[in-house]
């Protein structure tokens, strides 16, 4: 088979096609000859990527019952395979924009669900849906169960609604009767009340989004566009194109009632703006469907609509009319938690109080109730995902403000209140290892999980004593009670051995079994003469049925009694039962009868001794009892006997008594482990592990012996067992071992151990997750380096998820409270560890600072400390840890780290020989990413503004000049964003009259260190200039241009001129945009000031600054004039003459520069002379004598002097061209390149005046002198 081929297996003339898609999935399609249903595969490409599949051979012909999708793995397990293993897909229910909905069923159950397959381009909306509805349980809200991620699709498992949408109902019926509208309205308002109560705005209420369950219950479905109150959805998910019309203040009930009664919306338009106008200004028509079979709307309904249709929301009715009174009652009833609807078994929604969880990069586990489960747990893809902005946590009231940092702040307060020091933390940790759920005791006798018991029935006719009820016996006087006991003992002590007597005794024992299960009766009987009589019958009876039932009565007495006197012969009963078992050890049936009684007696005296009620000597247990029970655990025994023995050990070892110590031997651990691994039933697997867990409580060496015998790998593999209780007990034993230091060094260095434990954080059981956190905490206490591996296996994501579930103010019960305590300890420890991690990194870098060849010891230290830098990044990106690790101290140390990064980047420090180039680059990248995570939370920057400016920004500015393009771009982007945030905050401060000094450290740093190099930055490849310009925008917004124009010598102004020079020099630049924005005026003003500065410069430094500035402005002017000249030339060759004339008019202010340019001609700087001459030539060519003031005697005299002093022929030619163009323009039309333009200016009456003044005469003399000099030169 190939990736595009098809394969067919004939079978009796029929076959089943197997198509293999490019993603490596083999999909078996039933043959069309069969009349069977084919289940549709998800739309689009295969979610499985990888190499082409090898199609397995079908060993048998497909039967109609085998129809469906068969997915064969070709690579690793993929979530879609898990999805198919857990669910059966049926027909397609609906299809939307890049979304398909299927009907599905969870395998092994009759629970039907809807499975939504959505393209990944809709991730933001889908994640928002999950974020808002996870745990939002209500009968009128579609329940979210779980979601999966494949390479191409997102899969949501939600509640199945088979009734279609409300839109389809309205479309089919056109209008609905009032009683249906009322019913629907109650459900709609009730659902909205619940949504609003939790601070959520639905934002997309329309009939198409409201689905109907089979029974007709309305369900709010898609929450893709919903948001928390006061939340900006675009900022939370970085979405674009917010839902239009969200802010249109149209009453939700109004829209519903009008729609359902009229069969159409109250306002309808294809144009969105027109729809808004109608809602705001027009009045909708009253309900009255034409041609309807229903009666017209009632007065109550009309009154309700009138109240709801008020444009002013303050005047709207609060739904208290008689029409909707039932809605009010329903909403009020909903406030009672007893009225909460429950989901079907097997797909229960989370029972915890509602919370809004994190979006996008945060992945969610399956939400089911705690308990044992053999089902596989499938989550989203385990690939690391980018972090997102903070999650939002809501309380039950809508008046509480929503804050992004609420979760982090609450976790901080909880963590700080957990422990006072490390020793206190370790003490609390040991207290949390064992919980009540680890030490639950269940009966040994009559336990249905061990063996099935036949119901006990007695015949009152053949009882020979009155069959008193429990109530009668409880109220008996002492005399009557004693008489009753005497008669019972007499019947039991009867020496008759015929069948009738035996049956009578058995009937009496059956009767006693029904009595002793009551606590009050059991307490009175165990202290009476009956107990010794039962022991006597157990020893002397010849009938084994009688012995077995006597043992049962003894066992039930021991189970149900709560009082045990010192004179009760319990030890005698234990000894006798032990002997009977040992003597009949090969008789499995007898052992099954006697072991439960023996076990209940052992647990009874062990529990009483633990409470200190009586000394040990009163209830001595023979060592043979322990020996017999250990023999019952061994291989070869029946599973019921094994189970009973393990159960006895489990119960007795729950207590901390000397009797529990009797089971603690060197072989107990391996024996119980063998029983666990070689058992098939869940109950028999759980009991030996539970017993081992309780033994480990007193002796962790028992679990150690198991690991030593079978190996750590085999023990870890047992954690993959899907039984929650087994996982819980295993984690408890690991915690107990680590707390005692047993196998400590091996476990804390074992990566597979940490990975396996972290994987258990996906469990639906809060107890398992809590214990996994506890194990990881002990590993991290003893091996800080394992924090890196934990972060890589998504520990932060699990902490964030469970932190939201244990927020203060939530109702915490059982596992949630325990989870909260364990999580608080872990958070506390990690927070305390971070300064040490960062300190080690700084210490290692300090030792090699400025060195090209670190020593072997230094290289080893670097290899040990620097790989921990990603841990800092993980913590900073976590909304749980970020609020209380980003402190002043942290930012100060981070600034020091950035200084080292600058040293490494510049080559002052060389780490390549010590850790390799890749590791060195990874360190730089991770360090910059860490600060990027901080910049995403402006409040942190503003809280520690001075530390950021003093410690972080200087090295960041230095990194902008890095030779590495990636680091230069990254640093510039961070600098741009940080500056924007800091400066925008200053603007807000100014609005509050808190004027900040413009010469603050931030602006001084950028002005002095960065702006002088801006020309090189702006000439760099994209996208470097984009961030450079963003920084300029921030600077100019903070300090407007007028502040910088006070001195043209300022670095900022010089940088802006350099920026303008780069822009106009670009040949592809459309200069008209700049011209229309008044470029000519700005250039004229700047150049005028620059010429004055140049002419007034009196020292070398000032002259150099003025030269640079002047040359840049002359270049800009020349580019502008050349562009204008080109447009003028093209217009003469058939171009747009009008455009050329408009351009000349726009640039006319530049003619004011002719005088300034003439003043520059005597300059000794050749560059300035040439630039000024060329600009002057272009100006006179374009405008000729347009600026007559430039012909003043002073300018003409200056021009003549230049002609006299210049000796270079090229320079003289340039000057003569200027003279010629200038003089030729007087009374003539300007002509160049064979094209003529109407720029003629007649001098008129002023001509004689100019001649009189000598201006024209001077020009003529100059021209004559220049011509003669030029001729002599040639």
ABEGO torsion letter per residue (X at the ends): XBAABBBBBBBGGBBBBBBBBAAGBBBBBBBAABBBBBBBBBBEBBABBEBBBBBBBBABBBBAAABEBBBBBABBBBAAAAAAAABBBBBBABBBBGBBBBBBBBBGBABBBBBBBBBAAAAAAAAAAAAAABGBBBAABBBBABBBBBAABBBBBBBBBAAEBAAAAAAAAGBBBAAAAAAAAAAAAAAAAAAAAAGBBAGABBAAABBBBAAGBBBBBBAAABBBBGBBAAAAAGBBGBBBGAABBBBAAAAAAAAAAAGBBABBBABAAAAAAAAAABBBBBBGBBGBABBBBBAAAAAAAAAAABABAAABBAGABAAAAAAAAAAAAAABAAABBBBBBGBBBBABBBBBBBBGABBBBBBBBBEBBABBBBBBBABBBBBBBBBBBBBABAABBBBAAAAAAAAAAAAAAABABAAAAAAAAAAAABBAAAABBBBABGBAAABBBBBBBBBAAAAGBBBBBAAAAAABBAAAAAAAAAAAAAAAABABABAAAAAAAAAAAAAAAAAAABAAAAAAAAABAAAAAAAAAAAABABAAAAAAAAAAAAAAAAABABBBAABBAAAAAAAAAAAAAAAAABAAAAAAAAAAAAAAAAAAAAAAAAGABBAAABBBBAAAAAAAAAAABBGBBAAAAAAAAAAAAAAAABBBAAAAAABBAAAAAAAAAAAAABABAAAAAAAAAAAAAAAAABAAAAAAAAAAAEAAAAAAAAABABAAAAAAAAAAAAAAAAAGBGAAAAAABAAAAAAAAAAAABABAAAAAAAAAAAAAAAAABAAAAAAAAAAGAAAAAAAAAAAABBGBBBBEAAAAAAAAAAAAAAAAAAAAAAAAAAAAAAAAAABGBABBBAAAAAAAAAAAAAAAAAAAAAABAAAAAAABBAAAAAAAAAAAAAAAAAAAGABBAAAAAEAAAAAAAAAAAAAAAAAAAABAAAAAAAAAAAAAAAAAAAAAAAABABAAAAAAAAAAAAAAAAAAAAAAAAAAAAGBBBBAABAAAAAAAAAAAAAAAAAAABBOAAAAAAAAAAAAAAAABBAAAAAABAABAAAAAAAAAAAAAAABAABBAAAAAAAGAAAAAAAAAAAAAAAAAABABAAAAAAAAAAAAAAAAAAAAAAAAAAAAAAAAAAGBBAAAAAAAAAAAAAAAAAAAAAAAAAABABAAAAAAAAAAAAAAAAAAEAABAAAABAAAAAAAAAAAAABABAAAAAAAAAAAAAAAAABGBBBBBGGBBBBABBBAEAAAAAAAAAGAAAAAAAAAAAAAAAAAAAX
